[in-house]
Amino acid sequence: MMVGAFFWGGLADKVGRKQSLLICMSVNGFFAFLSSFVQGYGFFLFCRLLSGFGIGGAIPTVFSYFAEVLAREKRGEHLSWLCMFWMIGGVYASAMAWAIIPHYGWSFSMGSAYQFHSWRVFVIVCALPCVSSVVALTFMPESPRFLLEVGKHDEAWMILKLIHDTNMRARGQPEKVFTVNKIKTPKQIDELIEIESDTGTWYRRCFVRIRTELYGIWMTFRRCFNYPVRENTIKLTIVWFTLSFGYYGLSVWFPDVIKHLQSDEYALLTRIVQSDKYANFSINFTMENQIHTGMEYDNGRFLGVKFKSVTFKDSVFKTCTFEDVTSVNTYFRNCTFIDTIFDNTDFEPYKFINSEFQNCSFFHNKTGCQITFDDDYSAYWIYFVNFLGTLAVLPGNIVSALLMDRIGRLTMLGGSMVLSGISCFFLWFGTSESMMIGMLCLYNGLTISAWNSLDVVTVELYPTDRRYVEMGLLG
């Protein structure tokens, strides 16, 4: 996302806001949709990497694109309302995860190589808003400010007239005429000109074109550190870093702490079985949250067993059969297997730690992606916590939208950061799940006003020809 924000933000200053936004959203939607079907872990990460590269460009582009068609006196308020859709998107994602992923029946398989579980449905559902945005963007006009920058004055005038007429109809004054007949033209910036556009080969023209665009992005980036915006860039870089470090750091830390508290409670319920012998038995049920130490299993059959958080230590399996077995968080430590058959299991080598095999056979080992979330006892709760944390942002969004133009951007930015910082000191008293959830909601609700203010300040402090690159750099 970081690289994508810089690249697409710079490209928006060269090819246009709408065009850049269309391309980056299409890249995100395509690879997000593709990632729900791939089976290999490496290919999945590759698809998510390219999806993040695409969505990284949407964040800086959409704020600047929207700001360039807003009246100055209402810009802060409307940009704050735009920020609310960030929260709405987060609520949508959290709600879909909460509603879809724990439904384990929403899955199917084609043999053992292709597995389609409920979390893949969630990935598809999360890609749908992006696809809808691409369709909607095709009906949106280009930024008139950008058209003026590139010398397309007539097109800019027509778009401004369209905006005026739409607003007048909404106010019930359709008869009011757009009277602007002269537009101040921004100062044009010299750019590299593509050479050999008529005589060169197609690949040479393509190479020169790409080099020209990249060089233009680099030069725009360098101008962000020139007078008179250099001081603003340095200060905003510090503010963006500190706010991002705190917000995203705690966003990762809160769910992990809550899960840790749940794990401690789960560990207290662990059943421990020691130094026992079982012979001529058959097991076909789920074994969960158990530790077996010093056990001996002779002529046993594990048929269709699902192991959940089970550990076998210093145990011996003699003439046993594991058939149609699945496992999550299950390990065999210092175990010995003698004349044992493994048929259609998902036991990977890493699950056997310092274990010994004597005359054992493995048949039809399960391949492909076997990840399911029905085996995570805390999954449902974690999704619900994320949903609550995202929903807690709503009051802060409303407050920032209503007060942004009244009390000022910097006042709201500083006040929100101070209050959210003070709320972090209450984390020392978080000893239970409910208290940590309350702290999460409080912190998110106080921080969102700072994010909204920072977005508005960043957009307003830079001229049009550097606005997108700077938003990409800082965002």
C-alpha positions in Angstrom: 0.0 0.0 0.0 2.9 2.4 0.8 4.5 1.9 -2.7 1.1 2.0 -4.4 0.1 5.3 -2.6 3.3 7.0 -3.9 3.1 5.5 -7.4 -0.6 6.1 -8.1 -0.6 9.4 -6.4 2.2 10.6 -8.7 0.5 9.1 -11.7 -2.7 11.0 -10.9 -0.7 14.2 -11.4 0.3 13.1 -14.8 -2.6 11.2 -16.4 -5.5 12.5 -14.4 -7.4 11.8 -11.2 -10.2 9.8 -12.7 -7.9 7.7 -14.9 -5.5 6.9 -12.1 -8.3 6.0 -9.7 -9.9 3.7 -12.3 -6.7 1.8 -12.9 -5.7 1.4 -9.3 -9.2 0.3 -8.2 -9.4 -2.2 -11.1 -6.0 -3.6 -10.1 -7.2 -4.0 -6.5 -10.6 -5.5 -7.5 -9.1 -8.0 -9.9 -6.4 -9.4 -7.6 -8.6 -9.3 -4.5 -11.2 -11.5 -6.4 -8.4 -13.8 -7.8 -6.9 -14.3 -4.3 -10.1 -15.9 -3.1 -9.6 -18.9 -5.5 -5.9 -19.5 -5.4 -4.7 -22.5 -3.3 -1.0 -21.9 -2.8 0.1 -19.7 0.1 2.8 -18.0 -2.0 0.4 -17.2 -4.8 -2.2 -16.0 -2.3 0.3 -13.5 -0.8 1.3 -12.4 -4.3 -2.3 -11.6 -5.1 -2.8 -9.7 -1.8 0.4 -7.8 -2.5 -0.8 -6.6 -5.8 -4.3 -5.9 -4.4 -2.7 -3.7 -1.7 -0.6 -2.0 -4.3 -3.8 -1.0 -6.1 -5.8 0.1 -3.0 -2.9 2.1 -1.8 -3.5 4.5 -4.7 -7.1 5.0 -3.9 -6.6 6.6 -0.5 -4.6 9.7 -1.6 -6.3 10.0 -4.9 -9.9 10.0 -3.7 -9.3 12.7 -1.0 -7.6 15.1 -3.5 -10.1 14.3 -6.2 -13.0 15.2 -4.0 -11.4 18.3 -2.5 -10.9 19.8 -6.0 -14.7 20.1 -6.6 -15.6 21.5 -3.2 -16.1 25.1 -2.1 -13.4 26.3 0.2 -15.8 27.3 3.0 -17.3 23.8 3.2 -14.3 21.7 2.3 -13.4 20.6 5.8 -17.0 19.5 6.6 -17.5 17.5 3.4 -14.1 15.9 3.6 -15.0 14.7 7.1 -18.2 13.2 5.8 -16.0 11.4 3.2 -13.9 10.1 5.9 -17.0 8.5 7.4 -17.1 6.1 4.5 -13.7 4.8 5.7 -15.5 3.8 8.9 -18.5 2.4 7.0 -16.1 0.3 4.9 -14.5 -1.0 8.1 -17.9 -1.8 9.6 -18.9 -3.6 6.4 -15.7 -5.7 6.4 -16.0 -6.5 10.2 -19.7 -7.3 9.9 -19.1 -9.6 6.9 -16.3 -11.4 8.7 -18.5 -11.8 11.7 -21.4 -13.1 9.7 -19.6 -15.2 7.0 -16.4 -16.8 8.3 -17.8 -18.7 11.3 -20.4 -20.3 9.1 -18.3 -23.4 8.3 -21.0 -25.0 6.1 -20.3 -22.5 3.4 -17.5 -24.5 1.9 -16.9 -27.2 -0.7 -14.0 -29.2 -2.0 -12.9 -30.8 -5.3 -10.8 -33.7 -4.2 -8.2 -32.9 -1.6 -6.3 -30.4 -3.8 -9.0 -27.7 -4.1 -10.6 -26.3 -0.9 -13.1 -23.4 -0.9 -13.9 -22.4 2.7 -16.1 -19.6 4.2 -13.2 -17.2 4.5 -12.9 -17.2 0.7 -16.5 -16.1 0.4 -15.6 -13.3 2.7 -12.7 -12.2 0.4 -15.1 -12.1 -2.6 -17.7 -10.1 -0.6 -15.0 -7.6 0.4 -14.0 -7.2 -3.3 -17.6 -6.3 -4.4 -17.5 -2.6 -3.3 -14.3 -2.1 -5.3 -16.0 -3.5 -8.4 -19.0 -1.3 -7.8 -16.7 1.7 -7.4 -15.0 1.1 -10.8 -18.4 1.0 -12.5 -19.5 4.2 -10.7 -16.3 6.0 -11.6 -16.9 5.6 -15.3 -19.8 8.0 -14.9 -17.8 10.6 -13.0 -16.1 13.6 -14.6 -12.4 14.4 -14.5 -11.2 17.0 -11.9 -11.7 20.4 -13.5 -8.6 21.6 -11.6 -6.5 18.9 -13.3 -7.9 19.8 -16.7 -6.9 23.5 -16.2 -3.4 22.3 -15.2 -3.0 20.5 -18.5 -4.5 23.3 -20.6 -8.0 21.7 -21.3 -9.9 24.9 -20.5 -13.1 24.1 -22.4 -13.5 20.7 -20.8 -12.9 22.2 -17.4 -15.5 24.9 -18.0 -18.1 22.3 -19.1 -17.6 20.2 -15.9 -17.8 23.3 -13.7 -21.1 24.2 -15.5 -22.4 20.6 -15.0 -21.6 20.9 -11.2 -23.3 24.3 -11.0 -26.4 23.1 -12.8 -26.7 20.0 -10.6 -26.4 22.1 -7.5 -28.9 24.6 -8.6 -31.5 21.8 -9.4 -30.9 20.4 -6.0 -31.6 23.8 -4.4 -34.8 24.2 -6.4 -33.3 27.0 -8.7 -32.9 25.3 -12.1 -33.3 28.6 -13.9 -30.1 30.0 -12.5 -27.5 30.3 -15.3 -23.8 29.6 -15.0 -22.3 33.0 -15.6 -18.5 32.3 -15.4 -16.8 33.1 -18.7 -13.2 33.4 -17.6 -11.2 31.0 -15.6 -7.8 31.8 -14.1 -5.3 29.4 -15.7 -2.7 27.8 -13.3 0.9 28.1 -14.2 2.0 25.4 -16.5 5.0 23.2 -15.6 7.5 22.2 -18.2 7.6 18.4 -18.8 9.7 16.0 -20.8 8.5 15.5 -24.4 8.4 12.0 -25.8 10.8 11.8 -28.7 10.5 9.7 -31.9 6.8 9.4 -31.5 6.4 9.0 -35.2 9.6 7.3 -36.3 10.6 5.1 -33.4 9.5 1.5 -32.9 6.5 0.8 -30.7 8.6 -0.7 -27.9 10.9 2.3 -27.9 8.0 4.7 -27.8 6.6 2.7 -24.9 9.9 2.7 -23.1 10.3 6.5 -23.5 6.7 7.1 -22.4 7.2 5.1 -19.2 10.5 6.7 -18.5 8.9 10.1 -19.0 6.1 9.4 -16.7 8.3 8.0 -14.0 10.7 10.9 -14.3 7.7 13.3 -14.0 6.6 11.5 -10.8 10.1 11.7 -9.4 10.4 15.5 -10.1 7.0 16.1 -8.6 8.2 14.2 -5.5 11.3 16.4 -5.3 9.2 19.5 -5.5 7.4 18.5 -2.3 10.7 19.2 -0.5 11.3 22.6 -2.1 10.4 26.0 -0.8 7.7 27.0 0.3 6.2 23.6 1.1 9.4 21.9 2.5 8.6 22.8 6.1 5.0 21.6 5.8 6.2 18.3 4.4 8.6 17.7 7.3 6.1 18.6 9.9 3.3 16.6 8.3 5.6 13.6 7.9 6.2 13.5 11.7 2.5 13.9 12.5 1.5 11.2 10.0 4.1 8.8 11.3 3.2 9.2 15.0 -0.5 9.0 14.4 -0.2 5.9 12.1 2.3 4.2 14.5 -0.1 4.6 17.4 -3.3 3.8 15.6 -2.2 0.8 13.6 0.1 -0.5 16.3 -2.8 -0.6 18.8 -5.1 -2.0 16.2 -2.9 -5.0 15.9 -2.2 -5.1 19.7 -5.8 -5.0 21.0 -7.1 -8.2 19.2 -3.9 -10.0 20.2 -4.3 -9.1 23.9 -7.9 -10.1 23.9 -7.0 -13.4 22.2 -4.2 -13.9 24.8 -6.7 -13.4 27.6 -9.0 -16.0 26.0 -6.1 -18.4 25.6 -5.3 -18.1 29.3 -8.8 -19.0 30.1 -8.8 -21.8 27.5 -5.6 -23.2 29.0 -7.2 -23.5 32.4 -9.7 -26.0 30.9 -7.0 -28.2 29.4 -7.5 -31.9 30.1 -4.2 -33.7 30.9 -3.9 -37.5 30.5 -0.7 -39.2 31.8 0.9 -42.6 31.7 -2.0 -44.7 30.5 -2.4 -47.6 28.0 -5.1 -48.1 25.4 -5.4 -51.3 23.3 -7.8 -52.5 20.6 -9.8 -49.3 20.5 -11.5 -47.1 17.9 -12.1 -43.3 18.1 -14.3 -41.4 15.7 -15.1 -38.2 17.7 -13.4 -34.8 18.2 -10.6 -34.5 20.7 -10.1 -30.9 21.9 -7.8 -29.1 24.3 -6.0 -32.1 25.7 -2.4 -33.1 26.6 -1.4 -36.8 26.5 1.9 -37.6 28.1 3.6 -40.9 28.4 0.8 -42.8 26.7 0.8 -46.1 24.9 -1.7 -46.8 22.1 -1.7 -50.4 20.7 -3.8 -51.5 17.7 -5.9 -48.3 17.8 -8.0 -46.7 15.0 -8.5 -43.0 14.7 -11.3 -42.7 12.1 -12.6 -39.3 11.0 -11.1 -37.7 14.1 -10.7 -33.9 14.4 -7.9 -32.9 16.7 -8.2 -29.4 18.1 -5.3 -28.1 20.3 -4.1 -31.6 21.2 -0.5 -32.4 22.1 1.0 -35.9 22.4 4.2 -36.1 24.4 6.6 -39.0 24.9 3.9 -41.4 23.6 4.1 -44.7 21.6 1.7 -45.6 18.8 2.0 -49.3 17.8 0.0 -50.8 14.9 -2.3 -47.8 14.8 -4.3 -46.3 11.9 -5.0 -42.6 11.3 -7.7 -42.3 8.6 -9.6 -39.1 7.4 -8.0 -37.1 10.2 -7.8 -33.3 10.4 -5.9 -31.3 12.9 -5.5 -27.8 14.2 -2.8 -26.7 16.6 -1.9 -30.4 17.2 1.6 -31.7 17.7 3.4 -35.0 18.4 6.5 -34.3 20.6 9.1 -37.0 21.2 6.7 -39.7 20.0 7.4 -43.1 18.5 5.3 -44.6 15.7 5.6 -48.4 15.0 3.8 -50.1 12.1 1.4 -47.2 11.9 -0.6 -46.2 8.8 -1.6 -42.6 7.9 -4.3 -42.4 5.3 -5.8 -39.1 4.1 -4.5 -37.0 6.9 -3.2 -33.4 7.1 -0.3 -34.3 9.3 2.6 -32.1 7.9 6.2 -32.9 8.9 6.3 -29.9 11.2 3.7 -31.5 13.5 6.1 -34.3 14.3 8.7 -32.8 16.6 11.6 -35.1 17.4 9.4 -38.1 16.6 10.6 -41.5 15.4 8.9 -43.7 12.7 9.5 -47.4 12.3 7.9 -49.2 9.3 5.2 -46.5 8.9 3.2 -45.6 5.8 1.6 -42.4 4.5 -1.2 -42.6 1.9 -3.1 -39.9 0.2 -1.9 -37.0 2.3 -4.2 -34.0 2.0 -2.8 -31.2 -0.1 -3.9 -27.7 -1.0 -5.3 -25.1 1.3 -6.8 -26.8 4.4 -7.3 -23.6 6.4 -10.7 -23.4 8.1 -11.8 -21.0 10.9 -14.3 -23.4 12.5 -11.4 -24.8 14.5 -10.5 -21.5 16.1 -12.5 -21.2 19.3 -12.0 -17.5 19.5 -12.6 -16.5 15.9 -16.3 -15.5 16.3 -15.4 -13.3 19.3 -12.5 -11.6 17.6 -14.6 -10.6 14.6 -17.2 -9.2 16.9 -14.6 -7.2 18.7 -13.3 -5.7 15.4 -16.9 -4.8 14.5 -17.4 -3.0 17.8 -14.0 -1.2 17.5 -14.9 0.0 14.0 -18.4 1.0 14.9 -17.1 3.2 17.8 -15.6 5.5 15.2 -19.0 6.8 14.2 -19.5 9.4 17.0 -16.1 10.9 16.3 -16.8 11.1 12.6 -20.0 13.0 13.2 -18.3 15.4 15.7 -15.4 16.1 13.4 -17.7 16.8 10.4 -19.9 19.2 12.3 -17.0 21.1 14.0 -14.2 21.0 11.5 -15.0 24.3 9.9 -16.0 25.9 13.2 -13.1 25.3 15.5 -10.4 24.8 12.9 -8.3 21.9 11.6 -5.3 22.2 13.8 -7.3 22.6 17.0 -9.2 19.4 16.3 -6.1 17.6 15.3 -4.2 18.6 18.4 -7.1 18.0 20.7 -7.9 14.6 19.3 -4.3 13.4 19.5 -4.0 14.6 23.1 -7.2 12.9 24.2 -6.4 9.7 22.5 -2.9 9.7 24.0 -4.4 10.2 27.5 -6.8 7.3 26.9 -3.8 5.0 26.4 -2.8 5.3 30.0 -6.0 3.5 31.0 -4.6 0.4 29.3 -2.7 -0.3 32.6 -6.1 -1.2 34.2 -7.2 -3.5 31.4 -7.3 -6.9 33.1 -10.4 -8.4 31.4 -11.8 -8.8 27.9 -14.7 -6.4 28.5 -12.3 -3.7 29.8 -10.0 -4.1 26.8 -12.9 -3.9 24.4 -14.0 -0.7 26.1 -10.5 0.8 25.8 -10.4 -0.2 22.1 -13.7 1.6 21.4 -12.7 4.7 23.4 -9.3 5.0 21.6 -10.8 4.5 18.2 -13.6 7.1 18.9 -11.1 9.7 20.0 -8.5 9.1 17.3 -10.8 9.4 14.2 -11.1 13.2 14.6 -7.3 13.5 14.3 -7.4 11.4 11.1 -10.1 13.5 9.5 -8.3 16.7 10.4 -5.0 15.5 9.1 -6.5 14.5 5.8 -8.1 17.9 5.4 -4.9 19.8 6.4 -2.7 17.7 4.0 -5.1 18.3 1.1 -5.3 22.1 1.7 -1.6 22.8 2.3 -0.3 21.7 -1.2 -0.9 23.1 -4.7 -2.7 20.9 -7.2 0.4 19.8 -9.1 1.9 18.3 -5.9 -1.2 17.4 -3.9 -1.5 13.8 -5.1 2.2 12.8 -4.7 2.2 14.4 -1.2 -0.9 12.5 -0.1 0.6 9.3 -1.4 3.9 10.0 0.3 2.4 10.9 3.7 -0.5 8.4 3.5 
